[in-house]
């Protein structure tokens, strides 16, 4: 008598079964990878992927959507958004100089913007009594006359700019007695501790210690360059406003707020 055969068991291929099978396969491959070579290759591949992703993310952050970064702007500089339409920084020496020049102009612009806005706002509030910024140079100060102040400023700024140029050419060498060009005045420069990094001296010039942590330093450098660029644009706006309206930015703002639909940038040219 022939015994009836059992029907074959059917196992449906469900997503959960597929995931379990893939997980088991992955665990088995990881175990075999600990032989050494495969593990090293795996780590290297992961590092390469992370590196490529990071660089790609930086290069995709562009000043204009869809624009392509020039080859000499690879995201390594603070505030690098690929803006160099004239290729001024194609030469590495020129790029290094433009980086320092922008940094100095950013800092002057931030100081200038604060010097324009704060005194005018305090004067409007009745806490000060000073002229608008473009008339401040005509005021006679009790400490000295205008000519004396100009001469003092030329000497002091000339000295500071001269030392800044040499610090750019020979970073970290100012104050060293081995080279007469680096000699400091009566040891003053040598007595002031710095980090020796051009543009970011740290130490005595970093009372809050931002430069001690590399990640914090990079964040602060990016914030500084962004705020500096905004300040340069603001100063340009102050110049144009003064020429067009003959008053300061605070007066321009108050006039605009009083009648925002009729007092605009365009109304000054009509």
ROLUM-855063 format. One record per residue: x, y, z of N, C-alpha, C in turn. Coordinates in steps of 0.1 Angstrom, whole numbers, padded with zeros to 4 digits, always signed. Example, Ala and Ser with C-alpha at 12.3 -4.5 7.8 and 13.67 -1.06 7.14 Angstrom:
REM residues 2
+0132-0057+0078+0123-0045+0078+0132-0033+0078+0128-0022+0071+0137-0011+0071+0129+0000+0079
This chain:
REM residues 270
+0008-0012+0000+0000+0000+0000+0009+0012+0000+0006+0021-0009+0014+0033-0010+0009+0043+0001+0019+0048+0009+0016+0058+0019+0015+0072+0012+0005+0079+0016+0003+0093+0010+0014+0102+0014+0020+0109+0005+0031+0118+0008+0025+0132+0013+0033+0137+0023+0029+0150+0028+0031+0161+0018+0022+0170+0017+0024+0181+0008+0036+0190+0013+0043+0195+0003+0055+0204+0007+0050+0216+0015+0058+0219+0025+0055+0231+0033+0059+0244+0026+0050+0253+0025+0052+0266+0018+0056+0277+0028+0067+0284+0026+0071+0295+0035+0071+0308+0026+0061+0316+0029+0060+0329+0021+0072+0338+0024+0077+0345+0014+0088+0354+0016+0082+0368+0020+0082+0370+0033+0077+0383+0038+0088+0392+0040+0085+0406+0041+0096+0415+0043+0103+0413+0056+0096+0408+0067+0103+0405+0079+0113+0394+0078+0109+0383+0070+0118+0372+0067+0131+0377+0060+0129+0386+0050+0140+0391+0042+0149+0399+0051+0144+0408+0060+0152+0416+0069+0160+0407+0078+0153+0396+0083+0160+0387+0092+0172+0380+0085+0169+0376+0073+0180+0369+0065+0191+0378+0062+0189+0391+0059+0199+0401+0056+0207+0404+0069+0200+0405+0080+0207+0408+0093+0216+0396+0096+0211+0384+0095+0220+0372+0098+0232+0372+0089+0230+0375+0076+0241+0375+0066+0251+0386+0070+0246+0398+0074+0255+0409+0078+0264+0405+0090+0257+0399+0100+0265+0395+0112+0275+0385+0109+0272+0375+0100+0282+0365+0096+0294+0372+0088+0291+0381+0080+0302+0388+0072+0310+0396+0082+0304+0403+0092+0312+0411+0102+0321+0402+0109+0316+0390+0113+0324+0380+0121+0336+0376+0113+0334+0373+0100+0345+0369+0091+0355+0380+0088+0350+0393+0089+0358+0404+0086+0368+0406+0096+0367+0401+0109+0376+0404+0119+0389+0396+0117+0391+0390+0105+0403+0384+0102+0414+0394+0100+0411+0407+0098+0420+0417+0098+0419+0426+0086+0422+0421+0074+0423+0429+0062+0410+0435+0058+0399+0426+0060+0386+0431+0056+0381+0443+0065+0385+0442+0078+0381+0452+0087+0388+0465+0084+0401+0464+0081+0408+0477+0078+0402+0483+0065+0399+0475+0055+0394+0480+0043+0380+0487+0046+0372+0480+0055+0359+0486+0058+0360+0499+0064+0369+0501+0074+0371+0513+0081+0376+0524+0071+0385+0521+0063+0390+0530+0053+0379+0535+0044+0371+0526+0039+0360+0529+0031+0350+0539+0038+0347+0536+0051+0338+0544+0058+0344+0558+0059+0357+0559+0062+0363+0572+0064+0363+0580+0051+0365+0573+0040+0365+0579+0027+0351+0585+0024+0341+0577+0027+0327+0581+0025+0324+0594+0033+0328+0593+0046+0325+0605+0055+0332+0617+0049+0345+0615+0045+0353+0626+0040+0346+0632+0028+0343+0624+0018+0336+0628+0006+0323+0636+0009+0316+0630+0019+0303+0637+0022+0305+0650+0028+0315+0652+0037+0318+0664+0043+0323+0675+0033+0332+0671+0024+0337+0680+0014+0326+0684+0005+0318+0674+0001+0307+0677-0008+0297+0686-0002+0294+0685+0011+0285+0693+0018+0290+0708+0018+0303+0709+0020+0309+0722+0021+0308+0729+0007+0312+0721-0003+0312+0727-0017+0298+0730-0022+0288+0723-0017+0274+0725-0021+0268+0738-0015+0275+0743-0004+0270+0755+0002+0276+0767-0006+0267+0772-0015+0272+0782-0025+0265+0795-0022+0272+0806-0026+0267+0819-0024+0255+0822-0033+0254+0814-0044+0242+0815-0053+0238+0801-0057+0225+0798-0054+0221+0784-0058+0224+0780-0072+0230+0769-0073+0233+0764-0087+0247+0768-0092+0254+0777-0085+0267+0781-0090+0277+0771-0086+0288+0770-0093+0299+0760-0091+0310+0767-0084+0316+0760-0074+0328+0766-0067+0340+0766-0076+0348+0776-0076+0361+0776-0083+0370+0765-0077+0379+0760-0084+0388+0749-0079+0396+0754-0067+0400+0767-0067+0408+0771-0056+0401+0774-0043+0387+0773-0043+0379+0775-0031+0373+0761-0028+0379+0754-0019+0375+0740-0017+0368+0739-0003+0364+0750+0003+0357+0750+0016+0366+0750+0028+0379+0751+0026+0388+0750+0038+0389+0763+0045+0385+0774+0039+0386+0788+0045+0373+0790+0052+0374+0798+0063+0361+0802+0070+0353+0812+0062+0340+0809+0061+0332+0817+0052+0333+0815+0038+0339+0804+0033+0340+0801+0019+0327+0796+0013+0321+0804+0005+0309+0800-0002+0311+0800-0017+0323+0800-0021+0326+0799-0035+0325+0812-0043+0325+0823-0036+0323+0836-0043+0337+0841-0048+0340+0840-0061+0352+0846-0066+0350+0847-0082+0340+0855-0086+0336+0855-0100+0348+0860-0109+0357+0868-0104+0368+0873-0112+0381+0864-0110+0380+0853-0103+0392+0845-0100+0404+0852-0095+0401+0862-0086+0412+0869-0080+0421+0861-0071+0415+0850-0065+0422+0842-0056+0428+0829-0062+0429+0829-0075+0434+0817-0082+0449+0814-0078+0456+0825-0077+0470+0824-0072+0470+0823-0057+0476+0812-0052+0476+0810-0037+0481+0821-0029+0491+0829-0034+0497+0840-0027+0486+0851-0026+0480+0854-0038+0469+0864-0038+0458+0860-0028+0454+0847-0029+0443+0843-0020+0446+0845-0005+0458+0842-0001+0462+0844+0013+0462+0859+0017+0466+0867+0007+0465+0882+0010+0451+0887+0011+0442+0882+0002+0428+0887+0002+0421+0882+0014+0425+0870+0019+0418+0865+0032+0421+0874+0043+0434+0879+0044+0438+0888+0055+0432+0902+0053+0432+0906+0041+0426+0919+0038+0411+0920+0041+0404+0909+0038+0390+0909+0041+0388+0909+0056+0396+0901+0063+0394+0900+0077+0396+0914+0084+0406+0921+0080+0409+0934+0086+0398+0944+0082+0393+0944+0070+0382+0953+0066+0369+0949+0073+0367+0936+0076+0355+0932+0083+0356+0938+0097+0367+0937+0104+0368+0942+0117+0367+0957+0118+0373+0964+0108+0371+0979+0108+0357+0983+0105+0350+0975+0096+0336+0978+0093+0327+0976+0105+0330+0965+0113+0321+0963+0125+0323+0974+0135+0336+0978+0137+0338+0989+0146+0332+1002+0141+0333+1004+0128+0327+1016+0122+0312+1016+0123+0306+1005+0120+0291+1004+0121+0286+1007+0135+0293+1002+0145+0290+1004+0159+0292+1019+0162+0303+1025+0157+0306+1039+0159+0296+1048+0153+0290+1044+0142+0279+1052+0135+0266+1051+0143+0262+1039+0146+0248+1036+0151+0247+1040+0166+0256+1036+0174+0254+1038+0188+0254+1052+0193+0264+1061+0189+0263+1075+0193+0250+1082+0188+0246+1079+0175+0235+1085+0170+0222+1081+0178+0221+1068+0181+0210+1063+0188+0209+1069+0202+0221+1070+0209+0222+1076+0222+0218+1091+0222+0222+1097+0211+0219+1112+0210+0204+1113+0208+0198+1105+0201+0183+1105+0199+0176+1103+0212+0182+1094+0220+0176+1091+0233+0179+1101+0244+0187+1111+0241+0190+1121+0250+0201+1118+0260+0208+1107+0257+0219+1103+0266+0233+1108+0262+0234+1113+0250+0246+1119+0245+0242+1131+0237+0253+1139+0233+0251+1151+0224+0263+1152+0215+0262+1144+0205+0273+1143+0195+0267+1145+0181+0275+1150+0172+0271+1152+0158+0269+1139+0151+0262+1139+0139+0261+1127+0131+0274+1123+0126+0276+1111+0122+0289+1105+0120+0297+1112+0109+0291+1117+0098+0299+1123+0088+0302+1138+0091+0298+1143+0102+0302+1156+0107+0311+1156+0119+0314+1144+0124+0322+1142+0136+0336+1147+0134+0341+1146+0122+0355+1150+0119+0357+1165+0120+0347+1173+0119+0348+1188+0119+0347+1193+0133+0344+1185+0143+0343+1189+0157+0357+1191+0163+0358+1202+0171+0370+1204+0178+0369+1197+0192+0379+1189+0195+0379+1182+0208+0387+1189+0218+0384+1188+0231+0392+1195+0241+0406+1189+0243+0407+1177+0240+0420+1170+0243+0431+1175+0233+0427+1178+0221+0437+1182+0211+0430+1188+0199+0437+1195+0191+0431+1200+0178+0431+1190+0168+0424+1192+0157+0422+1182+0146+0435+1178+0140+0444+1188+0137+0457+1184+0131+0465+1175+0140+0465+1177+0153+0473+1169+0162+0467+1154+0162+0454+1154+0162+0447+1140+0162+0450+1133+0149+0451+1140+0138+0454+1133+0125+0468+1128+0125+0478+1136+0130+0492+1132+0130+0493+1120+0140+0487+1121+0151+0488+1109+0161+0482+1097+0155+0471+1098+0147+0464+1086+0141+0473+1081+0130+0479+1089+0122+0488+1084+0112+0500+1076+0117+0506+1082+0128+0517+1075+0134+0513+1062+0140+0503+1062+0148+0498+1050+0155+0493+1039+0145+0485+1043+0136+0479+1034+0126+0490+1029+0117+0500+1038+0113+0511+1034+0105+0519+1023+0111+0522+1025+0124+0530+1015+0131+0522+1002+0132+0509+1002+0135+0501+0990+0136+0501+0983+0123+0498+0990+0112+0497+0984+0099+0511+0979+0094+0522+0986+0097+0535+0981+0094+0538+0968+0101+0534+0967+0113+0537+0954+0120+0528+0943+0115+0516+0947+0111+0506+0937+0106+0511+0931+0093+0517+0939+0085+0523+0934+0072+0534+0924+0075+0543+0928+0084+0554+0919+0087+0549+0906+0094+0538+0907+0102+0533+0895+0108+0527+0886+0097+0522+0892+0086+0517+0884+0075+0528+0877+0068+0539+0884+0066+0550+0879+0058+0558+0869+0067+0559+0872+0080+0567+0863+0089+0559+0860+0101+0549+0851+0100+0540+0849+0111+0547+0843+0123+0544+0848+0135+0549+0843+0147+0563+0848+0150+0569+0857+0142+0583+0861+0144+0584+0875+0150+0573+0882+0151+0575+0896+0157+0579+0895+0171+0588+0904+0175+0594+0905+0188+0606+0897+0190+0610+0889+0180+0623+0881+0181+0635+0890+0178+0645+0889+0187+0656+0898+0185+0666+0894+0175+0664+0881+0170+0674+0876+0160+0674+0884+0147+0663+0889+0143+0661+0897+0131+0658+0911+0135+0666+0921+0131+0663+0935+0135+0650+0940+0130+0644+0934+0119+0631+0939+0114+0620+0935+0124+0623+0925+0132+0613+0919+0141+0614+0925+0155+0624+0933+0157+0626+0938+0171+0614+0946+0176+0610+0944+0188+0598+0951+0193+0603+0963+0200+0594+0972+0202+0597+0985+0209+0598+0982+0224+0611+0983+0229+0614+0982+0243+0608+0969+0249+0608+0958+0240+0603+0945+0244+0588+0944+0247+0580+0955+0242+0566+0954+0245+0559+0943+0237+0562+0941+0225+0556+0931+0217+0560+0917+0222+0572+0915+0226+0577+0902+0231+0570+0899+0244+0566+0909+0251+0560+0907+0265+0545+0903+0263+0539+0906+0252+0525+0903+0250+0523+0889+0244+0518+0879+0251+0517+0866+0246+0507+0865+0235+0511+0858+0224+0502+0855+0213+0503+0841+0208+0494+0836+0200+0494+0823+0195+0503+0821+0182+0507+0833+0176+0515+0832+0165+0508+0829+0152+0495+0830+0152+0487+0827+0140+0482+0840+0134+0486+0842+0121+0483+0855+0115+0468+0858+0114+0464+0869+0120+0450+0873+0120+0442+0868+0132+0447+0858+0139+0441+0852+0151+0451+0850+0161+0456+0860+0168+0467+0859+0177+0464+0852+0190+0451+0852+0194+0447+0845+0206+0454+0851+0219+0455+0842+0229+0462+0846+0241+0457+0859+0247+0466+0869+0247+0462+0882+0253+0450+0889+0245+0449+0885+0233+0438+0891+0225+0425+0882+0225+0425+0872+0233+0413+0863+0235+0410+0862+0249+0405+0872+0256+0402+0871+0270+0392+0861+0274+0383+0857+0265+0373+0847+0268+0377+0833+0265+0389+0831+0259+0394+0818+0256+0387+0810+0245+0382+0817+0235+0375+0810+0224+0385+0802+0216+0397+0806+0215+0406+0800+0206+0412+0787+0212+0409+0784+0225+0415+0772+0231+0409+0760+0226+0397+0760+0222+0390+0748+0216+0389+0750+0201+0394+0741+0194+0395+0743+0179+0381+0744+0173+0371+0736+0178+0357+0737+0172+0351+0750+0175+0353+0755+0187+0347+0768+0191+0354+0779+0182+0367+0778+0180+0374+0788+0173+0369+0788+0158+0367+0777+0152+0361+0777+0138+0347+0783+0138+0339+0780+0148+0326+0786+0148+0327+0801+0149+0335+0806+0158+0337+0820+0160+0343+0827+0148+0352+0821+0141+0358+0826+0129+0347+0828+0118+0338+0818+0117+0327+0819+0107+0318+0830+0111+0314+0831+0123+0305+0842+0128+0312+0855+0125+0324+0857+0128+0331+0869+0126+0331+0874+0111+0334+0864+0102+0335+0868+0088+0321+0871+0083+0311+0864+0088+0297+0867+0083+0292+0881+0088+0295+0883+0101+0291+0897+0106+0299+0908+0100+0312+0905+0097+0320+0915+0091+0316+0918+0077+0312+0908+0069+0306+0911+0056+0293+0919+0056+0285+0916+0066+0273+0923+0068+0276+0938+0072+0286+0940+0080+0290+0953+0084+0296+0961+0073+0303+0955+0064+0308+0962+0052+0297+0967+0043+0287+0958+0041+0275+0962+0033+0267+0973+0040+0267+0973+0054+0260+0983+0061+0267+0996+0060+0280+0996+0060+0288+1009+0059+0286+1015+0045+0285+1006+0035+0282+1011+0021+0269+1017+0021+0259+1011+0028+0246+1017+0028+0246+1030+0036+0254+1032+0046+0255+1044+0054+0260+1055+0045+0270+1052+0036+0276+1062+0027+0265+1067+0017+0258+1057+0011+0248+1061+0001+0237+1069+0007+0232+1065+0019+0222+1072+0026+0226+1086+0029+0238+1088+0034+0243+1101+0038+0243+1110+0025+0247+1105+0014+0248+1113+0002+0233+1116-0003+0224+1106-0002+0211+1108-0007+0202+1116+0001+0203+1115+0015+0194+1121+0024+0200+1132+0033+0213+1132+0035+0219+1142+0043+0217+1140+0058+0213+1128+0062+0211+1125+0076+0217+1111+0079+0217+1107+0092+0223+1095+0096+0213+1083+0094+0218+1071+0096+0209+1059+0095+0198+1058+0105+0200+1063+0117+0189+1063+0127+0178+1072+0123+0181+1084+0118+0171+1093+0112+0163+1086+0101+0171+1080+0092+0165+1073+0080+0155+1062+0085+0159+1055+0095+0150+1044+0100+0138+1050+0106+0139+1060+0114+0127+1066+0121+0118+1072+0110+0124+1078+0100+0115+1084+0090+0108+1074+0082+0115+1063+0079+0108+1051+0072+0097+1045+0080+0100+1043+0093+0089+1037+0102+0077+1046+0103+0079+1059+0103+0068+1068+0104+0059+1068+0092+0064+1065+0080+0056+1064+0068+0063+1054+0058+0061+1041+0062+0069+1031+0054+0065+1029+0040+0053+1033+0036+0049+1031+0022+0053+1042+0013+0056+1054+0018+0060+1065+0010+0075+1069+0012+0081+1065+0023+0095+1068+0025+0103+1055+0024+0109+1054+0012+0117+1042+0009+0130+1046+0002+0138+1036-0001+0150+1038-0008+0147+1045-0021+0137+1040-0028+0133+1045-0041+0128+1059-0041+0122+1063-0030+0116+1077-0029+0127+1088-0029+0139+1084-0025+0150+1094-0025+0154+1098-0039+0151+1090-0048+0156+1092-0062+0145+1098-0071+0133+1100-0065+0122+1105-0073+0120+1120-0072
